[in-house]
Structure formats: C-alpha cells, structure tokens
Amino acid sequence: MNDISDILRELLDRFSNTPELDEEFDRMRRTDEEFEKEYVIWCEDNGYSVKDGYRDFINEIIESQDSYWDNYQEFGNNI
C-alpha cells in the first residue's frame, strides 16, 4: 500500500511546486489503478476532494514551510 502523503512530499522535493509535479501525479493516477484507488481512499480519509486533494495537500505543505521561515525570521534569525 502506498502512503499518498509521503509520495506527495517526495514529488514536491523532486519537482518543487511546478507544473511537472502536477503532470507526474496525473500520470501516476492514469497509469496505476491501485494508486488511483489508494488516492481516492486517502482523499476520503483526509477530507479532500478527489479532484483537488493532492494540490490542497501540497499547498498546505508550502504554507507551513513559509510559516516556519516567517517565524524563524521574526525572532531575529536572518539567513
């Protein structure tokens, strides 16, 4: 069984937040029936829509990373 959250994090690491990430995820859904089924279950379990769930999850990761760096800089830690 695939861990969809881990796969999405790996795709984000590999492709950043680019159209290539969306293309690769769409390709995975089209070519792997088991992955598609697991993705649908993951969406249902996590309260995401099947259409936009992966994108919502990716955006949440990016927002949490941005929030981390904002807090880091707020306390005088400049890079």
VONUMI-67442 format. One record per atom (N, C-alpha, C): atom name; residue number from 1; chain; x, y, z. Coordinates in nm, 3 decimals, always signed. Layout:
N
> CA|NUM|A|X|Y|Z
...
This chain:
79
> N|1|A|+0.084|-0.118|+0.000
> CA|1|A|+0.000|+0.000|+0.000
> C|1|A|+0.089|+0.125|+0.000
> N|2|A|+0.053|+0.221|-0.080
> CA|2|A|+0.126|+0.346|-0.092
> C|2|A|+0.084|+0.443|+0.018
> N|3|A|+0.178|+0.520|+0.068
> CA|3|A|+0.146|+0.630|+0.158
> C|3|A|+0.140|+0.755|+0.071
> N|4|A|+0.020|+0.797|+0.039
> CA|4|A|+0.000|+0.908|-0.054
> C|4|A|+0.067|+1.035|-0.002
> N|5|A|+0.059|+1.060|+0.127
> CA|5|A|+0.123|+1.180|+0.183
> C|5|A|+0.273|+1.178|+0.156
> N|6|A|+0.337|+1.065|+0.179
> CA|6|A|+0.481|+1.054|+0.154
> C|6|A|+0.514|+1.071|+0.006
> N|7|A|+0.433|+1.013|-0.078
> CA|7|A|+0.455|+1.026|-0.223
> C|7|A|+0.444|+1.172|-0.265
> N|8|A|+0.346|+1.242|-0.213
> CA|8|A|+0.330|+1.383|-0.248
> C|8|A|+0.448|+1.466|-0.198
> N|9|A|+0.498|+1.435|-0.079
> CA|9|A|+0.616|+1.507|-0.028
> C|9|A|+0.737|+1.479|-0.117
> N|10|A|+0.753|+1.355|-0.160
> CA|10|A|+0.864|+1.319|-0.248
> C|10|A|+0.853|+1.392|-0.382
> N|11|A|+0.732|+1.398|-0.437
> CA|11|A|+0.712|+1.471|-0.563
> C|11|A|+0.745|+1.619|-0.546
> N|12|A|+0.706|+1.676|-0.433
> CA|12|A|+0.735|+1.817|-0.407
> C|12|A|+0.886|+1.837|-0.396
> N|13|A|+0.955|+1.746|-0.329
> CA|13|A|+1.101|+1.755|-0.319
> C|13|A|+1.166|+1.743|-0.457
> N|14|A|+1.115|+1.655|-0.539
> CA|14|A|+1.176|+1.629|-0.669
> C|14|A|+1.145|+1.738|-0.771
> N|15|A|+1.021|+1.787|-0.774
> CA|15|A|+0.979|+1.878|-0.879
> C|15|A|+0.953|+2.020|-0.831
> N|16|A|+0.964|+2.044|-0.700
> CA|16|A|+0.922|+2.172|-0.642
> C|16|A|+0.776|+2.194|-0.676
> N|17|A|+0.729|+2.314|-0.662
> CA|17|A|+0.589|+2.342|-0.691
> C|17|A|+0.577|+2.389|-0.836
> N|18|A|+0.593|+2.294|-0.928
> CA|18|A|+0.596|+2.324|-1.071
> C|18|A|+0.488|+2.245|-1.144
> N|19|A|+0.461|+2.282|-1.267
> CA|19|A|+0.366|+2.203|-1.346
> C|19|A|+0.410|+2.057|-1.363
> N|20|A|+0.541|+2.033|-1.356
> CA|20|A|+0.590|+1.895|-1.370
> C|20|A|+0.539|+1.808|-1.255
> N|21|A|+0.525|+1.865|-1.137
> CA|21|A|+0.468|+1.789|-1.025
> C|21|A|+0.327|+1.745|-1.058
> N|22|A|+0.246|+1.838|-1.107
> CA|22|A|+0.108|+1.805|-1.143
> C|22|A|+0.104|+1.700|-1.255
> N|23|A|+0.191|+1.715|-1.352
> CA|23|A|+0.193|+1.620|-1.464
> C|23|A|+0.232|+1.480|-1.417
> N|24|A|+0.332|+1.472|-1.330
> CA|24|A|+0.375|+1.342|-1.280
> C|24|A|+0.267|+1.277|-1.196
> N|25|A|+0.202|+1.355|-1.110
> CA|25|A|+0.096|+1.298|-1.027
> C|25|A|-0.020|+1.251|-1.114
> N|26|A|-0.058|+1.330|-1.213
> CA|26|A|-0.164|+1.289|-1.305
> C|26|A|-0.126|+1.161|-1.380
> N|27|A|+0.000|+1.152|-1.421
> CA|27|A|+0.047|+1.032|-1.490
> C|27|A|+0.037|+0.910|-1.399
> N|28|A|+0.076|+0.926|-1.274
> CA|28|A|+0.069|+0.815|-1.178
> C|28|A|-0.075|+0.769|-1.161
> N|29|A|-0.168|+0.861|-1.153
> CA|29|A|-0.308|+0.826|-1.136
> C|29|A|-0.363|+0.754|-1.259
> N|30|A|-0.322|+0.798|-1.377
> CA|30|A|-0.373|+0.738|-1.500
> C|30|A|-0.317|+0.598|-1.525
> N|31|A|-0.193|+0.575|-1.486
> CA|31|A|-0.126|+0.452|-1.526
> C|31|A|-0.126|+0.343|-1.419
> N|32|A|-0.166|+0.376|-1.297
> CA|32|A|-0.160|+0.279|-1.188
> C|32|A|-0.296|+0.274|-1.118
> N|33|A|-0.375|+0.171|-1.151
> CA|33|A|-0.510|+0.160|-1.095
> C|33|A|-0.510|+0.150|-0.943
> N|34|A|-0.415|+0.075|-0.889
> CA|34|A|-0.406|+0.059|-0.743
> C|34|A|-0.375|+0.193|-0.676
> N|35|A|-0.285|+0.268|-0.734
> CA|35|A|-0.251|+0.401|-0.682
> C|35|A|-0.374|+0.491|-0.684
> N|36|A|-0.448|+0.487|-0.790
> CA|36|A|-0.569|+0.569|-0.801
> C|36|A|-0.670|+0.532|-0.691
> N|37|A|-0.689|+0.404|-0.668
> CA|37|A|-0.781|+0.361|-0.562
> C|37|A|-0.734|+0.410|-0.426
> N|38|A|-0.605|+0.396|-0.399
> CA|38|A|-0.549|+0.441|-0.272
> C|38|A|-0.560|+0.593|-0.257
> N|39|A|-0.544|+0.664|-0.367
> CA|39|A|-0.557|+0.810|-0.364
> C|39|A|-0.700|+0.849|-0.327
> N|40|A|-0.797|+0.784|-0.385
> CA|40|A|-0.937|+0.814|-0.354
> C|40|A|-0.965|+0.789|-0.206
> N|41|A|-0.917|+0.679|-0.153
> CA|41|A|-0.935|+0.649|-0.011
> C|41|A|-0.864|+0.753|+0.075
> N|42|A|-0.743|+0.791|+0.036
> CA|42|A|-0.667|+0.893|+0.109
> C|42|A|-0.745|+1.024|+0.113
> N|43|A|-0.802|+1.063|+0.001
> CA|43|A|-0.883|+1.186|-0.003
> C|43|A|-1.001|+1.177|+0.093
> N|44|A|-1.072|+1.066|+0.088
> CA|44|A|-1.187|+1.047|+0.176
> C|44|A|-1.146|+1.050|+0.323
> N|45|A|-1.037|+0.983|+0.355
> CA|45|A|-0.990|+0.976|+0.494
> C|45|A|-0.942|+1.111|+0.547
> N|46|A|-0.894|+1.198|+0.457
> CA|46|A|-0.836|+1.325|+0.499
> C|46|A|-0.924|+1.446|+0.468
> N|47|A|-1.042|+1.420|+0.415
> CA|47|A|-1.137|+1.529|+0.390
> C|47|A|-1.105|+1.613|+0.267
> N|48|A|-1.033|+1.556|+0.172
> CA|48|A|-1.000|+1.626|+0.049
> C|48|A|-1.093|+1.580|-0.064
> N|49|A|-1.112|+1.668|-0.161
> CA|49|A|-1.184|+1.626|-0.281
> C|49|A|-1.086|+1.549|-0.370
> N|50|A|-1.137|+1.452|-0.444
> CA|50|A|-1.051|+1.373|-0.532
> C|50|A|-0.991|+1.462|-0.640
> N|51|A|-1.067|+1.558|-0.686
> CA|51|A|-1.019|+1.646|-0.793
> C|51|A|-0.900|+1.730|-0.749
> N|52|A|-0.907|+1.790|-0.631
> CA|52|A|-0.805|+1.886|-0.589
> C|52|A|-0.730|+1.847|-0.463
> N|53|A|-0.751|+1.728|-0.412
> CA|53|A|-0.692|+1.689|-0.285
> C|53|A|-0.541|+1.697|-0.281
> N|54|A|-0.477|+1.643|-0.384
> CA|54|A|-0.330|+1.646|-0.384
> C|54|A|-0.278|+1.788|-0.387
> N|55|A|-0.343|+1.874|-0.462
> CA|55|A|-0.299|+2.013|-0.474
> C|55|A|-0.322|+2.086|-0.341
> N|56|A|-0.433|+2.060|-0.275
> CA|56|A|-0.459|+2.120|-0.144
> C|56|A|-0.352|+2.077|-0.044
> N|57|A|-0.316|+1.949|-0.047
> CA|57|A|-0.213|+1.898|+0.044
> C|57|A|-0.078|+1.964|+0.015
> N|58|A|-0.042|+1.973|-0.111
> CA|58|A|+0.084|+2.039|-0.149
> C|58|A|+0.085|+2.183|-0.101
> N|59|A|-0.026|+2.254|-0.122
> CA|59|A|-0.033|+2.394|-0.079
> C|59|A|-0.021|+2.407|+0.073
> N|60|A|-0.077|+2.312|+0.147
> CA|60|A|-0.064|+2.314|+0.293
> C|60|A|+0.081|+2.297|+0.335
> N|61|A|+0.154|+2.208|+0.268
> CA|61|A|+0.296|+2.188|+0.299
> C|61|A|+0.373|+2.318|+0.272
> N|62|A|+0.348|+2.379|+0.159
> CA|62|A|+0.419|+2.502|+0.122
> C|62|A|+0.388|+2.613|+0.222
> N|63|A|+0.261|+2.626|+0.259
> CA|63|A|+0.223|+2.729|+0.355
> C|63|A|+0.288|+2.704|+0.491
> N|64|A|+0.298|+2.579|+0.532
> CA|64|A|+0.360|+2.550|+0.662
> C|64|A|+0.510|+2.580|+0.657
> N|65|A|+0.574|+2.554|+0.543
> CA|65|A|+0.716|+2.588|+0.528
> C|65|A|+0.736|+2.738|+0.531
> N|66|A|+0.650|+2.811|+0.462
> CA|66|A|+0.658|+2.957|+0.462
> C|66|A|+0.638|+3.011|+0.603
> N|67|A|+0.542|+2.955|+0.675
> CA|67|A|+0.514|+2.997|+0.812
> C|67|A|+0.635|+2.972|+0.901
> N|68|A|+0.700|+2.859|+0.883
> CA|68|A|+0.819|+2.827|+0.961
> C|68|A|+0.925|+2.934|+0.940
> N|69|A|+0.952|+2.969|+0.813
> CA|69|A|+1.057|+3.067|+0.784
> C|69|A|+1.017|+3.206|+0.831
> N|70|A|+0.890|+3.239|+0.822
> CA|70|A|+0.843|+3.368|+0.873
> C|70|A|+0.868|+3.378|+1.023
> N|71|A|+0.834|+3.271|+1.097
> CA|71|A|+0.857|+3.270|+1.241
> C|71|A|+1.006|+3.273|+1.274
> N|72|A|+1.084|+3.203|+1.198
> CA|72|A|+1.229|+3.199|+1.218
> C|72|A|+1.288|+3.339|+1.206
> N|73|A|+1.247|+3.410|+1.102
> CA|73|A|+1.300|+3.545|+1.079
> C|73|A|+1.242|+3.645|+1.180
> N|74|A|+1.121|+3.623|+1.225
> CA|74|A|+1.058|+3.713|+1.321
> C|74|A|+1.138|+3.722|+1.451
> N|75|A|+1.202|+3.612|+1.486
> CA|75|A|+1.278|+3.609|+1.611
> C|75|A|+1.424|+3.646|+1.590
> N|76|A|+1.453|+3.720|+1.482
> CA|76|A|+1.587|+3.775|+1.461
> C|76|A|+1.687|+3.680|+1.400
> N|77|A|+1.642|+3.574|+1.344
> CA|77|A|+1.733|+3.477|+1.281
> C|77|A|+1.733|+3.501|+1.131
> N|78|A|+1.817|+3.589|+1.086
> CA|78|A|+1.826|+3.617|+0.941
> C|78|A|+1.930|+3.528|+0.876
> N|79|A|+1.898|+3.487|+0.758
> CA|79|A|+1.989|+3.399|+0.685
> C|79|A|+2.084|+3.484|+0.603
